[in-house]
Amino acid sequence: MGIDRGTVIRTIALVIVWINMVLTNYGLQPIPVVSEDIIAEILAGVVTVWTWFKNNYVTVKGKQQKQVLQQNQLIK
């Protein structure tokens, strides 16, 4: 079972945004994908919430998935 495409894309986006935030905070040139401080902060917030939402059981469907995983003893 491999990593799905959505997980890879979210992970890459999260890494780029946080690298830009760190570079900007230390006064270094950020990756050219994001040029403004405010854009970097907004993207960091969006990607953080998106990643949290997609990887946690917060929706009805997610809670159902968690129940199935627990019933099959795949998670605690």
Phi and psi restraints in degrees (range 20) as a CNS / XPLOR table:
assign (resid 1 and name C) (resid 2 and name N)
       (resid 2 and name CA) (resid 2 and name C) 1.0 -97.5 20.0 2
assign (resid 2 and name N) (resid 2 and name CA)
       (resid 2 and name C) (resid 3 and name N) 1.0 178.2 20.0 2
assign (resid 2 and name C) (resid 3 and name N)
       (resid 3 and name CA) (resid 3 and name C) 1.0 -80.0 20.0 2
assign (resid 3 and name N) (resid 3 and name CA)
       (resid 3 and name C) (resid 4 and name N) 1.0 134.4 20.0 2
assign (resid 3 and name C) (resid 4 and name N)
       (resid 4 and name CA) (resid 4 and name C) 1.0 -77.8 20.0 2
assign (resid 4 and name N) (resid 4 and name CA)
       (resid 4 and name C) (resid 5 and name N) 1.0 160.6 20.0 2
assign (resid 4 and name C) (resid 5 and name N)
       (resid 5 and name CA) (resid 5 and name C) 1.0 -60.0 20.0 2
assign (resid 5 and name N) (resid 5 and name CA)
       (resid 5 and name C) (resid 6 and name N) 1.0 -39.3 20.0 2
assign (resid 5 and name C) (resid 6 and name N)
       (resid 6 and name CA) (resid 6 and name C) 1.0 -61.4 20.0 2
assign (resid 6 and name N) (resid 6 and name CA)
       (resid 6 and name C) (resid 7 and name N) 1.0 -39.9 20.0 2
assign (resid 6 and name C) (resid 7 and name N)
       (resid 7 and name CA) (resid 7 and name C) 1.0 -64.0 20.0 2
assign (resid 7 and name N) (resid 7 and name CA)
       (resid 7 and name C) (resid 8 and name N) 1.0 -42.8 20.0 2
assign (resid 7 and name C) (resid 8 and name N)
       (resid 8 and name CA) (resid 8 and name C) 1.0 -62.9 20.0 2
assign (resid 8 and name N) (resid 8 and name CA)
       (resid 8 and name C) (resid 9 and name N) 1.0 -45.0 20.0 2
assign (resid 8 and name C) (resid 9 and name N)
       (resid 9 and name CA) (resid 9 and name C) 1.0 -64.1 20.0 2
assign (resid 9 and name N) (resid 9 and name CA)
       (resid 9 and name C) (resid 10 and name N) 1.0 -45.3 20.0 2
assign (resid 9 and name C) (resid 10 and name N)
       (resid 10 and name CA) (resid 10 and name C) 1.0 -62.2 20.0 2
assign (resid 10 and name N) (resid 10 and name CA)
       (resid 10 and name C) (resid 11 and name N) 1.0 -40.2 20.0 2
assign (resid 10 and name C) (resid 11 and name N)
       (resid 11 and name CA) (resid 11 and name C) 1.0 -65.8 20.0 2
assign (resid 11 and name N) (resid 11 and name CA)
       (resid 11 and name C) (resid 12 and name N) 1.0 -44.7 20.0 2
assign (resid 11 and name C) (resid 12 and name N)
       (resid 12 and name CA) (resid 12 and name C) 1.0 -62.7 20.0 2
assign (resid 12 and name N) (resid 12 and name CA)
       (resid 12 and name C) (resid 13 and name N) 1.0 -45.1 20.0 2
assign (resid 12 and name C) (resid 13 and name N)
       (resid 13 and name CA) (resid 13 and name C) 1.0 -61.4 20.0 2
assign (resid 13 and name N) (resid 13 and name CA)
       (resid 13 and name C) (resid 14 and name N) 1.0 -42.8 20.0 2
assign (resid 13 and name C) (resid 14 and name N)
       (resid 14 and name CA) (resid 14 and name C) 1.0 -63.4 20.0 2
assign (resid 14 and name N) (resid 14 and name CA)
       (resid 14 and name C) (resid 15 and name N) 1.0 -43.9 20.0 2
assign (resid 14 and name C) (resid 15 and name N)
       (resid 15 and name CA) (resid 15 and name C) 1.0 -63.4 20.0 2
assign (resid 15 and name N) (resid 15 and name CA)
       (resid 15 and name C) (resid 16 and name N) 1.0 -45.5 20.0 2
assign (resid 15 and name C) (resid 16 and name N)
       (resid 16 and name CA) (resid 16 and name C) 1.0 -60.8 20.0 2
assign (resid 16 and name N) (resid 16 and name CA)
       (resid 16 and name C) (resid 17 and name N) 1.0 -45.8 20.0 2
assign (resid 16 and name C) (resid 17 and name N)
       (resid 17 and name CA) (resid 17 and name C) 1.0 -63.4 20.0 2
assign (resid 17 and name N) (resid 17 and name CA)
       (resid 17 and name C) (resid 18 and name N) 1.0 -45.5 20.0 2
assign (resid 17 and name C) (resid 18 and name N)
       (resid 18 and name CA) (resid 18 and name C) 1.0 -70.4 20.0 2
assign (resid 18 and name N) (resid 18 and name CA)
       (resid 18 and name C) (resid 19 and name N) 1.0 -34.4 20.0 2
assign (resid 18 and name C) (resid 19 and name N)
       (resid 19 and name CA) (resid 19 and name C) 1.0 -61.6 20.0 2
assign (resid 19 and name N) (resid 19 and name CA)
       (resid 19 and name C) (resid 20 and name N) 1.0 -44.8 20.0 2
assign (resid 19 and name C) (resid 20 and name N)
       (resid 20 and name CA) (resid 20 and name C) 1.0 -60.8 20.0 2
assign (resid 20 and name N) (resid 20 and name CA)
       (resid 20 and name C) (resid 21 and name N) 1.0 -41.5 20.0 2
assign (resid 20 and name C) (resid 21 and name N)
       (resid 21 and name CA) (resid 21 and name C) 1.0 -61.6 20.0 2
assign (resid 21 and name N) (resid 21 and name CA)
       (resid 21 and name C) (resid 22 and name N) 1.0 -45.9 20.0 2
assign (resid 21 and name C) (resid 22 and name N)
       (resid 22 and name CA) (resid 22 and name C) 1.0 -64.9 20.0 2
assign (resid 22 and name N) (resid 22 and name CA)
       (resid 22 and name C) (resid 23 and name N) 1.0 -46.9 20.0 2
assign (resid 22 and name C) (resid 23 and name N)
       (resid 23 and name CA) (resid 23 and name C) 1.0 -59.1 20.0 2
assign (resid 23 and name N) (resid 23 and name CA)
       (resid 23 and name C) (resid 24 and name N) 1.0 -44.2 20.0 2
assign (resid 23 and name C) (resid 24 and name N)
       (resid 24 and name CA) (resid 24 and name C) 1.0 -64.5 20.0 2
assign (resid 24 and name N) (resid 24 and name CA)
       (resid 24 and name C) (resid 25 and name N) 1.0 -42.7 20.0 2
assign (resid 24 and name C) (resid 25 and name N)
       (resid 25 and name CA) (resid 25 and name C) 1.0 -63.6 20.0 2
assign (resid 25 and name N) (resid 25 and name CA)
       (resid 25 and name C) (resid 26 and name N) 1.0 -29.4 20.0 2
assign (resid 25 and name C) (resid 26 and name N)
       (resid 26 and name CA) (resid 26 and name C) 1.0 -94.7 20.0 2
assign (resid 26 and name N) (resid 26 and name CA)
       (resid 26 and name C) (resid 27 and name N) 1.0 9.2 20.0 2
assign (resid 26 and name C) (resid 27 and name N)
       (resid 27 and name CA) (resid 27 and name C) 1.0 74.7 20.0 2
assign (resid 27 and name N) (resid 27 and name CA)
       (resid 27 and name C) (resid 28 and name N) 1.0 19.6 20.0 2
assign (resid 27 and name C) (resid 28 and name N)
       (resid 28 and name CA) (resid 28 and name C) 1.0 -96.9 20.0 2
assign (resid 28 and name N) (resid 28 and name CA)
       (resid 28 and name C) (resid 29 and name N) 1.0 165.0 20.0 2
assign (resid 28 and name C) (resid 29 and name N)
       (resid 29 and name CA) (resid 29 and name C) 1.0 -71.7 20.0 2
assign (resid 29 and name N) (resid 29 and name CA)
       (resid 29 and name C) (resid 30 and name N) 1.0 118.7 20.0 2
assign (resid 29 and name C) (resid 30 and name N)
       (resid 30 and name CA) (resid 30 and name C) 1.0 -73.3 20.0 2
assign (resid 30 and name N) (resid 30 and name CA)
       (resid 30 and name C) (resid 31 and name N) 1.0 167.0 20.0 2
assign (resid 30 and name C) (resid 31 and name N)
       (resid 31 and name CA) (resid 31 and name C) 1.0 -59.7 20.0 2
assign (resid 31 and name N) (resid 31 and name CA)
       (resid 31 and name C) (resid 32 and name N) 1.0 134.7 20.0 2
assign (resid 31 and name C) (resid 32 and name N)
       (resid 32 and name CA) (resid 32 and name C) 1.0 -60.6 20.0 2
assign (resid 32 and name N) (resid 32 and name CA)
       (resid 32 and name C) (resid 33 and name N) 1.0 -6.8 20.0 2
assign (resid 32 and name C) (resid 33 and name N)
       (resid 33 and name CA) (resid 33 and name C) 1.0 -60.5 20.0 2
assign (resid 33 and name N) (resid 33 and name CA)
       (resid 33 and name C) (resid 34 and name N) 1.0 -36.0 20.0 2
assign (resid 33 and name C) (resid 34 and name N)
       (resid 34 and name CA) (resid 34 and name C) 1.0 -125.0 20.0 2
assign (resid 34 and name N) (resid 34 and name CA)
       (resid 34 and name C) (resid 35 and name N) 1.0 122.5 20.0 2
assign (resid 34 and name C) (resid 35 and name N)
       (resid 35 and name CA) (resid 35 and name C) 1.0 -104.4 20.0 2
assign (resid 35 and name N) (resid 35 and name CA)
       (resid 35 and name C) (resid 36 and name N) 1.0 -22.1 20.0 2
assign (resid 35 and name C) (resid 36 and name N)
       (resid 36 and name CA) (resid 36 and name C) 1.0 -110.9 20.0 2
assign (resid 36 and name N) (resid 36 and name CA)
       (resid 36 and name C) (resid 37 and name N) 1.0 146.4 20.0 2
assign (resid 36 and name C) (resid 37 and name N)
       (resid 37 and name CA) (resid 37 and name C) 1.0 -59.7 20.0 2
assign (resid 37 and name N) (resid 37 and name CA)
       (resid 37 and name C) (resid 38 and name N) 1.0 -45.2 20.0 2
assign (resid 37 and name C) (resid 38 and name N)
       (resid 38 and name CA) (resid 38 and name C) 1.0 -65.3 20.0 2
assign (resid 38 and name N) (resid 38 and name CA)
       (resid 38 and name C) (resid 39 and name N) 1.0 -36.7 20.0 2
assign (resid 38 and name C) (resid 39 and name N)
       (resid 39 and name CA) (resid 39 and name C) 1.0 -64.9 20.0 2
assign (resid 39 and name N) (resid 39 and name CA)
       (resid 39 and name C) (resid 40 and name N) 1.0 -40.8 20.0 2
assign (resid 39 and name C) (resid 40 and name N)
       (resid 40 and name CA) (resid 40 and name C) 1.0 -62.3 20.0 2
assign (resid 40 and name N) (resid 40 and name CA)
       (resid 40 and name C) (resid 41 and name N) 1.0 -41.9 20.0 2
assign (resid 40 and name C) (resid 41 and name N)
       (resid 41 and name CA) (resid 41 and name C) 1.0 -67.0 20.0 2
assign (resid 41 and name N) (resid 41 and name CA)
       (resid 41 and name C) (resid 42 and name N) 1.0 -42.1 20.0 2
assign (resid 41 and name C) (resid 42 and name N)
       (resid 42 and name CA) (resid 42 and name C) 1.0 -63.5 20.0 2
assign (resid 42 and name N) (resid 42 and name CA)
       (resid 42 and name C) (resid 43 and name N) 1.0 -45.9 20.0 2
assign (resid 42 and name C) (resid 43 and name N)
       (resid 43 and name CA) (resid 43 and name C) 1.0 -62.5 20.0 2
assign (resid 43 and name N) (resid 43 and name CA)
       (resid 43 and name C) (resid 44 and name N) 1.0 -40.6 20.0 2
assign (resid 43 and name C) (resid 44 and name N)
       (resid 44 and name CA) (resid 44 and name C) 1.0 -60.8 20.0 2
assign (resid 44 and name N) (resid 44 and name CA)
       (resid 44 and name C) (resid 45 and name N) 1.0 -43.2 20.0 2
assign (resid 44 and name C) (resid 45 and name N)
       (resid 45 and name CA) (resid 45 and name C) 1.0 -64.7 20.0 2
assign (resid 45 and name N) (resid 45 and name CA)
       (resid 45 and name C) (resid 46 and name N) 1.0 -45.4 20.0 2
assign (resid 45 and name C) (resid 46 and name N)
       (resid 46 and name CA) (resid 46 and name C) 1.0 -63.6 20.0 2
assign (resid 46 and name N) (resid 46 and name CA)
       (resid 46 and name C) (resid 47 and name N) 1.0 -47.6 20.0 2
assign (resid 46 and name C) (resid 47 and name N)
       (resid 47 and name CA) (resid 47 and name C) 1.0 -66.3 20.0 2
assign (resid 47 and name N) (resid 47 and name CA)
       (resid 47 and name C) (resid 48 and name N) 1.0 -37.5 20.0 2
assign (resid 47 and name C) (resid 48 and name N)
       (resid 48 and name CA) (resid 48 and name C) 1.0 -63.2 20.0 2
assign (resid 48 and name N) (resid 48 and name CA)
       (resid 48 and name C) (resid 49 and name N) 1.0 -47.8 20.0 2
assign (resid 48 and name C) (resid 49 and name N)
       (resid 49 and name CA) (resid 49 and name C) 1.0 -65.4 20.0 2
assign (resid 49 and name N) (resid 49 and name CA)
       (resid 49 and name C) (resid 50 and name N) 1.0 -42.6 20.0 2
assign (resid 49 and name C) (resid 50 and name N)
       (resid 50 and name CA) (resid 50 and name C) 1.0 -60.0 20.0 2
assign (resid 50 and name N) (resid 50 and name CA)
       (resid 50 and name C) (resid 51 and name N) 1.0 -47.8 20.0 2
assign (resid 50 and name C) (resid 51 and name N)
       (resid 51 and name CA) (resid 51 and name C) 1.0 -63.2 20.0 2
assign (resid 51 and name N) (resid 51 and name CA)
       (resid 51 and name C) (resid 52 and name N) 1.0 -43.6 20.0 2
assign (resid 51 and name C) (resid 52 and name N)
       (resid 52 and name CA) (resid 52 and name C) 1.0 -61.7 20.0 2
assign (resid 52 and name N) (resid 52 and name CA)
       (resid 52 and name C) (resid 53 and name N) 1.0 -46.7 20.0 2
assign (resid 52 and name C) (resid 53 and name N)
       (resid 53 and name CA) (resid 53 and name C) 1.0 -63.7 20.0 2
assign (resid 53 and name N) (resid 53 and name CA)
       (resid 53 and name C) (resid 54 and name N) 1.0 -43.0 20.0 2
assign (resid 53 and name C) (resid 54 and name N)
       (resid 54 and name CA) (resid 54 and name C) 1.0 -73.1 20.0 2
assign (resid 54 and name N) (resid 54 and name CA)
       (resid 54 and name C) (resid 55 and name N) 1.0 -25.5 20.0 2
assign (resid 54 and name C) (resid 55 and name N)
       (resid 55 and name CA) (resid 55 and name C) 1.0 -106.3 20.0 2
assign (resid 55 and name N) (resid 55 and name CA)
       (resid 55 and name C) (resid 56 and name N) 1.0 13.2 20.0 2
assign (resid 55 and name C) (resid 56 and name N)
       (resid 56 and name CA) (resid 56 and name C) 1.0 -130.9 20.0 2
assign (resid 56 and name N) (resid 56 and name CA)
       (resid 56 and name C) (resid 57 and name N) 1.0 164.5 20.0 2
assign (resid 56 and name C) (resid 57 and name N)
       (resid 57 and name CA) (resid 57 and name C) 1.0 -95.5 20.0 2
assign (resid 57 and name N) (resid 57 and name CA)
       (resid 57 and name C) (resid 58 and name N) 1.0 69.8 20.0 2
assign (resid 57 and name C) (resid 58 and name N)
       (resid 58 and name CA) (resid 58 and name C) 1.0 -104.7 20.0 2
assign (resid 58 and name N) (resid 58 and name CA)
       (resid 58 and name C) (resid 59 and name N) 1.0 -16.9 20.0 2
assign (resid 58 and name C) (resid 59 and name N)
       (resid 59 and name CA) (resid 59 and name C) 1.0 -95.4 20.0 2
assign (resid 59 and name N) (resid 59 and name CA)
       (resid 59 and name C) (resid 60 and name N) 1.0 167.6 20.0 2
assign (resid 59 and name C) (resid 60 and name N)
       (resid 60 and name CA) (resid 60 and name C) 1.0 -59.5 20.0 2
assign (resid 60 and name N) (resid 60 and name CA)
       (resid 60 and name C) (resid 61 and name N) 1.0 -45.5 20.0 2
assign (resid 60 and name C) (resid 61 and name N)
       (resid 61 and name CA) (resid 61 and name C) 1.0 -61.9 20.0 2
assign (resid 61 and name N) (resid 61 and name CA)
       (resid 61 and name C) (resid 62 and name N) 1.0 -41.7 20.0 2
assign (resid 61 and name C) (resid 62 and name N)
       (resid 62 and name CA) (resid 62 and name C) 1.0 -63.3 20.0 2
assign (resid 62 and name N) (resid 62 and name CA)
       (resid 62 and name C) (resid 63 and name N) 1.0 -40.0 20.0 2
assign (resid 62 and name C) (resid 63 and name N)
       (resid 63 and name CA) (resid 63 and name C) 1.0 -66.0 20.0 2
assign (resid 63 and name N) (resid 63 and name CA)
       (resid 63 and name C) (resid 64 and name N) 1.0 -36.9 20.0 2
assign (resid 63 and name C) (resid 64 and name N)
       (resid 64 and name CA) (resid 64 and name C) 1.0 -65.7 20.0 2
assign (resid 64 and name N) (resid 64 and name CA)
       (resid 64 and name C) (resid 65 and name N) 1.0 -40.7 20.0 2
assign (resid 64 and name C) (resid 65 and name N)
       (resid 65 and name CA) (resid 65 and name C) 1.0 -62.8 20.0 2
assign (resid 65 and name N) (resid 65 and name CA)
       (resid 65 and name C) (resid 66 and name N) 1.0 -40.5 20.0 2
assign (resid 65 and name C) (resid 66 and name N)
       (resid 66 and name CA) (resid 66 and name C) 1.0 -62.8 20.0 2
assign (resid 66 and name N) (resid 66 and name CA)
       (resid 66 and name C) (resid 67 and name N) 1.0 -41.7 20.0 2
assign (resid 66 and name C) (resid 67 and name N)
       (resid 67 and name CA) (resid 67 and name C) 1.0 -60.8 20.0 2
assign (resid 67 and name N) (resid 67 and name CA)
       (resid 67 and name C) (resid 68 and name N) 1.0 -43.3 20.0 2
assign (resid 67 and name C) (resid 68 and name N)
       (resid 68 and name CA) (resid 68 and name C) 1.0 -63.8 20.0 2
assign (resid 68 and name N) (resid 68 and name CA)
       (resid 68 and name C) (resid 69 and name N) 1.0 -42.9 20.0 2
assign (resid 68 and name C) (resid 69 and name N)
       (resid 69 and name CA) (resid 69 and name C) 1.0 -62.7 20.0 2
assign (resid 69 and name N) (resid 69 and name CA)
       (resid 69 and name C) (resid 70 and name N) 1.0 -41.3 20.0 2
assign (resid 69 and name C) (resid 70 and name N)
       (resid 70 and name CA) (resid 70 and name C) 1.0 -67.0 20.0 2
assign (resid 70 and name N) (resid 70 and name CA)
       (resid 70 and name C) (resid 71 and name N) 1.0 -40.4 20.0 2
assign (resid 70 and name C) (resid 71 and name N)
       (resid 71 and name CA) (resid 71 and name C) 1.0 -62.3 20.0 2
assign (resid 71 and name N) (resid 71 and name CA)
       (resid 71 and name C) (resid 72 and name N) 1.0 -32.8 20.0 2
assign (resid 71 and name C) (resid 72 and name N)
       (resid 72 and name CA) (resid 72 and name C) 1.0 -93.3 20.0 2
assign (resid 72 and name N) (resid 72 and name CA)
       (resid 72 and name C) (resid 73 and name N) 1.0 9.0 20.0 2
assign (resid 72 and name C) (resid 73 and name N)
       (resid 73 and name CA) (resid 73 and name C) 1.0 55.6 20.0 2
assign (resid 73 and name N) (resid 73 and name CA)
       (resid 73 and name C) (resid 74 and name N) 1.0 39.2 20.0 2
assign (resid 73 and name C) (resid 74 and name N)
       (resid 74 and name CA) (resid 74 and name C) 1.0 -92.0 20.0 2
assign (resid 74 and name N) (resid 74 and name CA)
       (resid 74 and name C) (resid 75 and name N) 1.0 -21.4 20.0 2
assign (resid 74 and name C) (resid 75 and name N)
       (resid 75 and name CA) (resid 75 and name C) 1.0 -141.4 20.0 2
assign (resid 75 and name N) (resid 75 and name CA)
       (resid 75 and name C) (resid 76 and name N) 1.0 164.2 20.0 2
